[in-house]
Amino acid sequence: MAIEMEKGSVSIDAQNIMPVIKRWLYSDKDIFLREVVSNGCDAITKYRMTNPDDESEMSVMVTVDKENKTLTISDTGIGMTEDEVKRYINQVAFSGASEFMKKFEGDEKKGDIIGHFGLGFYSVFMVSENVEIETLSCQEGAEPVHWESKDGMDFAISEGHRTAHGTSIILHISDEEKEFLELYRVREVLTRYCGYMAYPIYLMDANAKPVEREEEIPDETNEDGTPKKRKVVDEPKPSLINDTKPLWLKKPSECEDKEYIDFYHKMFGWEDPLFWVHLNVDYPFNLKGILYFPKLRNDFGKYEGQVKLFAGQVFVADNVKEVIPEFLTLLKGVIDCPDLPLNVSRSFLQNDGTVKKLSAHITKKVADKLCGLFNTERETYQKYWDDIAPFVKFGAMRDQKFYEQVKKAILYKTTDGRYLTLEEYKTANADKADKKVYYTNDPKRQAASVALYTNRGIDVVVMDHIIDGNFQSFMEYSGGEEGLTFARVDADVSGLLEDSEEGKELNQETIQAMFRKALGKDDLPVNLQSLSDAELPAMVTEDEQIRRMKEMSRLYGQSFDMPDRFTLVLNRRNKAIQELAARDPENETTQLLCQQIYDLARMSAQPLEADEITAFLKRSQKLVAMAVEKE
C-alpha cells in the first residue's frame, strides 16, 4: 500500500518542555527577574511606538510582599487583550516581540525590543508555585484579563481587575526559593541585571510601615522661644534602581573627564583609571561602550579585568570571550550591543559572523586610542607606559593584527628614564649595537654590567616584567624585524670590545688551564678579550636563550634539568690579568686570586649562593691578611 504525502507542524508537549525550561534553560535562577523586567520594558517600548504622542512617565514596579509570599512585577506598557494572552502566553516559544517588530520593519523610530524567543516569561516557574497575570490592553474598549497557572502547563483565563493599561505578573514564591522574598536579595538581582535598563525600575516593600517623625514649623515658636514642632508621617516610597541614561550611550563629545572617572568609581572601585576608550558605532552594527585601562600589577598573570557585556542596556555577562579578545579582558568597562546574537537564555552568544566583526572592531578601536595618544600626546603616553606596557605586549603576542597596529607605539624604557621606540633605539645605537637591544631585568643588581654599556654610549633598556621574556622571543621570531635580538647585559661582550694591542701576547690555552684548575671546573669556557674598560678584570656571561629557557621553566613551575653554562671572559687589557698570567698556576695565591676574580665577575650579575658567599668572605679575609703580611 502506497504512503500518501502529508505535511504538518511538529507539536511540542508542554509536559516535556516545561521541565527543560525550569531546570536547564537558564544558568542561574535569579535570571527570571531579568526576564520579566525586560518584558515589562519591552511592553513600554511597544506602547511608545504605538502611542508616540503620549509623553507620560512610564516605569516598571517590582513589589516584594514577604508576608503574602508574593513578588509582583508591574509595568505601564501596552498590555494584552484576551486573544494576545492566548497567543503569547499560552504558546511556548511564540514571541510577541518578534511578531510586533515585523509590523515596524523599516521604521527608523522603532525602539529596541529585548525579547526574541518567547521563552523568558516561563522562567518564573523556576521560583514560583503559582503565577498570575493581570493585564489590560491599551486598545480602545479592551477588557482586563486574568491568567493563572501553577506549573506553566495548565492555565485558567478569566475577567481581570486591572484598570490602567499595562501588565502585572504576580509570582507566588515557593518555599524553596524564599530568598526572593528578601528585599536585599531582590535589590541585588535588579541592580546586577537591570541597573541600566531604558525605563525606570522601582523597588517597593509592600510590608514597609509608615514612619512617624517630628519636624519644626517654619517661623513659629513656643512661649519659651523653642521652635514649634508637628508630627509628620512618611509613607513608604519605592526606590529607583536604575540609571536609564548610562554614560556609554552619550556621545564622546558630550562627556567630561570627571564623568568618565565617576562612572569608573561607581562600577569598579575607587582607584582612578589611566585613560579610556569610548566606543560609539552605529554602522555596520550598533555598538556602544567604554573600556578603561586600569593600573596593572606585576603579577598580572593572576589579574582579571572586568568587561561587562550588555545587550540593549540589559546585563548579559562578564568577560564574554567571543566578543572580548583574551588580552582585552585585562581591561575594565562596559560594552553594549543590541545586535548581539544571544542564545535562548540570553546568557551566551551564538556563533555568528557579527561576533567576529564586533571583536575585531573593539580591538581596532583600542589600538587606535593607543596610537592616537602616542602620536598626539607622546609625553602623556610615556607617563602611562609603565602601567600599560604589560597589556600592550600581551596583546601584541596574542593578536598579530593588534601588533601590526600598535608596533610603532611600543616603547622601551632606558636605564636613564627615557622612552624610545624600537626604531629610535636602533637609530641611536646603530654604530655600537647593530641589531641588538641590550637590556637589564634588574637594574640595581646588574648595575655594574649596565655601566659597562652606558659608559660606551650604548642605551640599556629595562625589561623587568614577568611578560618580557616571552615578549623578547616574540619580537625576535614574529615581530617582523629581521635579525633583531635581545641580549641581557651579561649575555655577551660583543658590544664592549675595543681594538687594542694590549695583552695580545697572553696565551688563551694557558690561562684557561690556570682558571679551570683553580676553580675545579674542567669544562669552564674561558675567553680572552679586549674589553673597553681596562679596569675591569673579568666578566661572566651566560647564553641568552638557555638562560631564558631556565627562567621560563621556573616561572611555569617546571624543572628543566639544565646545568649552568657560564663563560668566563678575561680582559687582556687589565693589568691584574696580565700579571696573573705570568704566575705559577700551582701557587696558592694564584689560585686564590683566580677564584676571587671569578666570584667578583659573577657577583656583578647575580648574588652568590649561601655556601659560595661564605667561601668568598673567608677567601677575601685570607687575601687581605696575605697582603698585610707582604707589606
Protein Blocks (a to p, Z undefined) as FASTA:
>chain_A
ZZddddddddddfklmmmmmmmmmpmbfklmmmmmmmmmmmmmmmmmmmmmmbccdcddd
ddddfknopacdddfbebpafklmmmmmmpghiafklmmmmmmgoiakbccdfblnopmm
mmmmmmpcbdcdddddfbehiacdddddfkomaccddddfbfbgcddddddddfklmmmm
cfklmmmmmmmmmmmcfbdcddddfkbccdddddddehiacfkopacddddddddddddf
bdfbdfklpcfklpcfklmmmmmmmmnojbdcfbdcddddfbfbdcddddddddddfklm
mpccdddddeehiafbehifklmgfklmmpgcddddfkbccdfkopaccddfklmmmmmm
mmmmmmmmmmmmmmmmmmlmmmmmmmmmmmmmmmmmmmmklmmmmmmmcccddfkopacd
fklmmmmmmmmnomaccddfbfklmmmmmmmmmmnopacdddfbfklmmmmmmmmmmnop
ghiacddfklbmklmgccdfehklpcfklmmmmmmmmnopakbccdddddfblmlmbdcd
ddfklmmmmmmmmmnopacdddddddddddfkbmklmmmmmpcfkbmklmmmmmmmmmmm
mmmmoccdfklmmmmmmmmmmmmmmmmmmZZ
